[in-house]
Amino acid sequence: MTEEIEENEFEHLDLADMDWSFYSDTFGIQGAMKEQVSDFIVKEMARHDTGEGDHVIVRLRKQNMTTLEAIGKLSNMLHISRDRIGYGGNKDKRAVTEQYISIQGVEEEDVRQIFTDEFDLEVVGKGEHIGLGNLDANRFEIVLRDLNLPIEDIRNRSLKIIDELDGKFPNYFGNQRFGSARPITHQVGRHILRGEFEEAVWTYIAKPYESEYKSITKTRRKLWESRDPEDAAEKFPESYRYEKTLLYHLTKNPEDYKGAIKRLPEGLQELFIHAYQSWIFNRVLSNLIEDDWYDETYEIPLVGFKTDLKDNKPENMIADILEEEGVSQEDFRLQDFPELRSEGTFRRAFADFRNFEILDIDEDDLNMSQNKMTVKFDLPKGCYATVLLREVMKN
């Protein structure tokens, strides 16, 4: 049994973790993003040579589904391992997205015979495996709604912020990296790195946030207090399959928390560790911006067991955060999960954006007496449109 908690204690503590510093000075236009799925459109800007290779290259169009979810469904339809499907990046769930995937060991006709209303598939031809290095950039077209400003003020203020940014913006990981409604992926990663597998599992299953549906929040809260998996899986809807997977495993294998984590897709397990690295990166970058630090070419480490924390301001901050968190670089070797170990890598502190354009500002058809703005821009791979627009909105 856990200690008694205040109603919103979790939400207050962890959403505060996402309050990263802004770089531009002008007050934002506020408003809302992703009020409907069609408000957020993203297309990969990538070319894949076709003709030779043992992979079928397919253009995948989806909405209201992550890339990992779509690949899982597609692998079941093709009766193959999801490991035989390659992709260049995990696209937003609440969005209309278009990206290329590669499928090994099937024929083009096998893909053409798949009919589903969950996503669209278009065979491009034969080619090589598509991985994270194959993506060049993404083009976004996004509607910002519920803007309580006159049209000219929206335009002028937005363009002033874009001018202040001068083609660069803080290269934070977007909140969707941690869970938009329920930011727990980095917390699960922290527990795994510490070897706290029980806490990792129950954090994923049961840690409650008021931003979810009340029925789900109530279910999670009861589970957080009881930590009893018996019959708990049936209390979650079918779409919560990962919670169900963990609970079914614990019902059959009480106390086998490490084994429960291993039942999750490897891509999700990796995300836990990557999200924790991302959270540290965001904390460091936010602190640096707060201190008026700027270097448009500097790469901040995504810390791992091989990261050289040399005597520079960002690296010193990382060392301090790890000590505060009770996590060591050696923990990233992940002896219990060797497939998840991370040597570490680097990420630019500031990212480029190109071709920013306001396409339209008009009355908002979803929010009475408010306005909406449609914008378009290009970002390099791995950068978040929500982070750039966060500078414009400053909610």
C-alpha positions in Angstrom: 0.0 0.0 0.0 1.4 3.4 -0.9 1.3 6.5 1.3 -1.9 8.5 1.1 -1.6 11.3 -1.5 -3.3 14.5 -2.2 -5.9 14.4 -5.1 -3.6 16.1 -7.7 -0.2 15.7 -6.2 1.2 13.6 -9.1 -0.2 15.9 -11.8 1.2 19.0 -10.1 4.7 17.6 -9.6 5.2 16.1 -13.0 3.5 18.6 -15.3 5.8 21.2 -13.7 8.7 19.1 -15.0 7.5 20.0 -18.5 7.6 23.8 -17.9 10.6 24.5 -20.1 12.0 28.0 -20.6 11.0 30.0 -23.7 13.6 31.5 -26.0 11.7 34.3 -27.7 10.6 37.4 -25.7 7.3 38.5 -27.3 4.1 37.4 -25.6 2.4 34.5 -27.4 -0.9 34.2 -29.1 -2.2 31.5 -26.7 -4.8 29.2 -28.2 -5.1 25.5 -28.7 -3.5 22.8 -30.8 -4.9 19.5 -32.1 -8.5 20.2 -31.3 -9.3 17.8 -34.1 -7.1 15.2 -35.8 -7.2 17.0 -39.2 -5.7 20.1 -37.6 -2.3 18.5 -37.6 -0.9 17.2 -40.9 2.7 15.9 -41.3 4.4 14.5 -44.3 7.9 13.0 -44.6 10.2 14.7 -47.0 12.3 11.7 -48.0 13.2 9.9 -51.3 13.6 6.2 -51.4 15.3 4.7 -54.5 13.3 1.8 -55.8 14.0 -1.0 -58.1 16.6 -3.1 -56.2 16.4 -4.5 -52.7 14.5 -7.2 -50.8 12.1 -4.8 -49.0 8.7 -3.6 -50.3 8.6 0.2 -49.9 5.2 1.5 -48.8 3.7 4.9 -48.2 1.7 4.7 -45.0 -1.1 7.2 -44.3 -2.7 7.1 -40.8 -4.5 9.1 -38.2 -5.3 8.8 -34.5 -2.6 6.0 -34.3 1.1 6.0 -33.5 3.6 4.6 -36.0 4.3 1.7 -33.6 0.6 0.9 -33.3 0.2 0.9 -37.1 3.2 -1.3 -37.6 1.9 -3.7 -35.0 -1.4 -4.0 -36.7 0.2 -4.4 -40.1 2.6 -7.1 -38.9 -0.5 -9.1 -37.7 -2.3 -8.6 -41.0 0.8 -9.8 -42.9 1.5 -12.6 -40.3 5.1 -11.4 -39.9 7.3 -10.2 -37.1 7.1 -6.4 -36.6 10.9 -6.4 -36.7 10.7 -6.9 -40.5 9.0 -3.5 -40.9 11.3 -0.5 -40.9 10.4 3.2 -40.6 12.3 6.5 -40.4 10.5 8.0 -37.4 7.5 7.7 -35.0 4.8 10.1 -36.1 2.3 11.8 -33.9 -0.8 9.9 -32.9 -3.4 12.7 -32.9 -2.6 13.8 -36.5 -2.9 13.0 -40.1 0.5 11.6 -41.1 2.2 10.3 -44.2 5.5 8.3 -44.0 7.5 5.6 -45.8 8.0 2.1 -44.4 9.9 -0.9 -45.6 8.7 -4.5 -45.3 11.0 -7.4 -45.6 10.1 -10.9 -46.9 6.8 -10.1 -48.5 5.6 -9.5 -52.1 4.1 -6.3 -53.3 0.8 -8.1 -54.0 0.7 -9.2 -50.3 0.5 -5.6 -49.3 -1.9 -4.6 -52.0 -4.3 -7.3 -50.8 -4.6 -5.7 -47.4 -7.9 -3.8 -47.0 -8.5 -1.9 -43.7 -10.2 1.3 -42.7 -7.5 1.9 -40.0 -4.8 3.2 -42.4 -3.9 3.5 -46.1 -1.1 1.7 -47.8 0.4 2.6 -51.2 3.1 0.3 -52.6 6.0 2.4 -54.1 8.2 -0.4 -55.2 11.2 -2.5 -54.0 14.1 -1.0 -52.1 16.4 -1.2 -49.0 15.5 -1.2 -45.3 14.2 2.1 -44.0 15.7 3.2 -40.7 16.0 6.3 -38.6 18.8 7.6 -40.9 16.6 7.6 -44.0 14.4 10.5 -43.0 15.5 14.0 -44.2 12.8 16.3 -42.9 9.1 16.7 -42.2 6.6 19.2 -43.6 3.8 20.4 -41.3 0.5 22.1 -41.9 -1.1 22.9 -38.6 -4.2 24.8 -37.4 -4.1 26.8 -34.1 -7.6 27.4 -32.7 -9.4 29.3 -30.0 -7.3 32.5 -30.6 -8.8 35.4 -28.6 -7.0 38.1 -30.6 -8.0 40.2 -33.6 -6.7 38.8 -36.9 -4.0 41.4 -37.5 -2.7 41.0 -33.9 -2.4 37.3 -34.4 -0.5 37.8 -37.6 1.8 40.5 -36.3 2.6 38.9 -33.0 3.3 35.5 -34.7 5.6 37.0 -37.3 7.4 39.0 -34.7 8.1 35.8 -32.7 9.3 34.1 -35.9 11.6 37.0 -36.6 13.0 36.9 -33.1 13.8 33.2 -33.5 15.6 33.9 -36.8 15.3 30.4 -38.2 16.3 28.7 -34.9 14.4 27.4 -31.9 15.2 25.4 -28.7 15.4 21.7 -29.8 13.4 20.4 -26.9 11.8 17.0 -27.1 8.0 17.6 -27.3 5.7 16.6 -24.4 4.4 13.7 -26.6 7.8 12.1 -26.0 6.8 11.7 -22.3 3.0 11.3 -22.8 0.9 14.3 -23.6 -2.1 13.4 -21.3 0.0 11.3 -18.9 3.7 12.1 -18.8 5.1 8.9 -17.3 7.4 7.4 -20.0 10.5 9.1 -18.5 9.4 8.1 -15.0 9.2 4.5 -16.0 12.7 4.8 -17.6 14.1 6.3 -14.4 12.7 3.3 -12.4 14.1 0.8 -14.9 17.6 2.4 -14.8 17.5 2.2 -11.0 16.4 -1.4 -11.1 13.1 -0.5 -9.5 11.0 -2.8 -11.8 8.0 -3.0 -9.5 7.7 0.8 -9.4 8.3 0.9 -13.2 5.4 -1.4 -13.9 2.9 0.2 -11.5 3.9 3.7 -12.7 3.0 2.6 -16.2 -0.2 0.9 -15.3 -1.6 2.9 -12.5 -0.1 6.3 -11.9 -3.2 8.6 -12.2 -3.5 12.0 -14.0 -6.6 14.1 -14.0 -6.1 14.9 -17.7 -7.4 11.4 -18.6 -11.0 10.3 -18.8 -12.5 10.2 -15.2 -13.3 6.4 -15.5 -9.7 5.6 -16.4 -8.3 8.0 -13.7 -10.5 6.2 -11.1 -9.3 2.8 -12.2 -5.7 3.8 -12.1 -6.0 5.4 -8.7 -7.5 2.3 -7.2 -4.8 0.2 -8.7 -2.1 2.6 -7.5 -3.4 2.1 -4.0 -4.1 -1.7 -4.1 -1.4 -2.9 -6.6 -3.6 -6.0 -7.0 -3.5 -7.3 -10.6 -6.3 -9.8 -10.1 -9.2 -9.1 -12.5 -7.8 -5.6 -13.0 -7.1 -6.0 -16.8 -10.8 -6.3 -17.5 -11.3 -2.8 -16.1 -9.4 -1.2 -19.0 -10.9 -0.9 -22.5 -9.4 -2.9 -25.3 -7.4 0.0 -26.6 -5.3 -0.1 -23.3 -3.6 -3.3 -24.5 -0.2 -2.6 -22.9 -1.7 -2.1 -19.4 -3.6 -5.3 -20.0 -0.5 -7.1 -21.1 1.3 -6.2 -17.9 -1.7 -7.1 -15.7 -2.3 -10.5 -17.4 1.4 -11.3 -16.9 1.3 -10.4 -13.2 -1.9 -12.4 -12.6 -0.1 -15.5 -13.9 3.3 -14.6 -12.6 3.0 -12.6 -9.3 5.9 -10.3 -8.5 7.6 -11.0 -11.9 7.9 -7.3 -12.7 11.0 -7.7 -14.9 9.3 -10.3 -16.9 6.2 -8.1 -17.3 8.3 -5.3 -18.8 9.9 -7.8 -21.2 6.3 -8.6 -22.5 6.0 -5.1 -23.9 7.1 -4.4 -27.5 10.9 -3.7 -27.6 10.2 -0.3 -29.2 8.1 0.7 -26.2 10.8 -0.5 -23.8 13.4 1.5 -25.6 11.1 4.6 -25.5 11.2 4.4 -21.7 15.0 4.8 -21.6 15.0 7.4 -24.5 12.3 9.4 -22.8 14.4 9.6 -19.6 17.5 10.8 -21.6 15.2 13.3 -23.3 13.9 14.6 -20.0 17.4 15.2 -18.8 18.3 17.0 -22.1 15.2 19.2 -21.8 16.1 20.1 -18.2 19.6 21.1 -19.1 18.5 23.1 -22.2 15.8 24.9 -20.2 18.3 25.9 -17.5 20.8 27.1 -20.1 18.2 29.3 -21.8 17.2 30.6 -18.4 20.9 31.6 -18.0 20.9 33.4 -21.4 23.2 30.7 -22.9 23.2 30.3 -26.7 25.3 28.3 -29.1 23.6 27.4 -32.4 25.9 24.6 -33.2 26.4 23.0 -29.7 25.3 19.4 -29.2 24.2 18.5 -25.8 24.7 14.8 -24.8 21.8 12.4 -24.5 23.6 10.7 -21.7 24.6 7.1 -21.8 27.3 4.9 -20.3 30.0 6.1 -22.8 29.2 9.8 -22.6 32.2 11.9 -21.8 30.9 14.5 -19.4 33.7 17.0 -20.0 34.1 20.2 -18.1 31.5 22.3 -20.0 28.4 24.0 -18.6 25.9 21.6 -20.2 27.8 18.5 -19.2 28.3 19.8 -15.6 24.5 20.2 -15.4 23.9 16.7 -16.6 26.3 15.3 -13.9 24.4 17.3 -11.3 21.0 16.1 -12.4 22.2 12.4 -12.5 23.5 12.8 -8.9 20.2 14.4 -7.8 18.3 11.6 -9.5 20.3 8.8 -8.0 21.2 7.5 -11.5 24.7 6.7 -12.7 26.1 6.6 -16.2 26.9 2.9 -15.6 23.2 2.3 -15.0 22.6 2.8 -18.8 24.4 -0.5 -19.4 21.1 -2.0 -18.2 22.5 -5.4 -17.2 18.9 -6.8 -16.8 17.8 -5.4 -20.2 21.0 -5.6 -22.4 18.9 -4.9 -25.6 18.0 -1.5 -24.1 21.5 -0.4 -23.1 22.5 3.0 -24.4 26.0 4.3 -25.0 24.6 7.8 -25.4 24.6 10.2 -28.3 24.2 13.9 -29.0 21.5 16.3 -30.0 21.7 19.9 -31.2 20.7 22.4 -28.6 19.0 24.6 -31.2 17.2 23.3 -34.4 16.6 25.0 -37.7 13.2 25.7 -39.2 12.5 26.7 -42.8 9.7 28.0 -45.0 7.4 29.3 -42.2 4.3 30.6 -43.8 0.9 31.8 -42.4 -1.6 30.2 -44.9 -4.8 31.6 -43.4 -6.3 33.4 -40.4 -10.0 33.3 -40.1 -13.0 32.7 -37.8 -12.7 29.5 -35.8 -15.6 27.2 -36.8 -15.2 25.1 -33.6 -15.0 27.9 -31.1 -17.5 30.7 -31.1 -16.2 34.3 -31.4 -12.6 33.1 -31.7 -10.2 32.9 -34.5 -7.9 30.3 -36.0 -4.6 30.3 -37.9 -3.2 27.8 -40.3 0.6 27.7 -40.7 3.1 25.6 -42.7 6.8 25.0 -42.1 9.6 22.4 -42.5 11.6 20.8 -39.7 14.6 18.4 -39.7 14.1 14.9 -38.6 13.7 14.4 -34.8 12.4 17.9 -34.2 9.0 18.7 -32.9 6.5 21.0 -34.5 4.7 21.4 -31.2 7.9 22.8 -29.7 8.3 25.5 -32.4 4.6 26.4 -32.1 5.0 26.5 -28.3 7.2 29.6 -28.8 4.4 31.2 -30.9 1.6 30.3 -28.5 3.3 30.5 -25.1 0.4 28.9 -23.2 
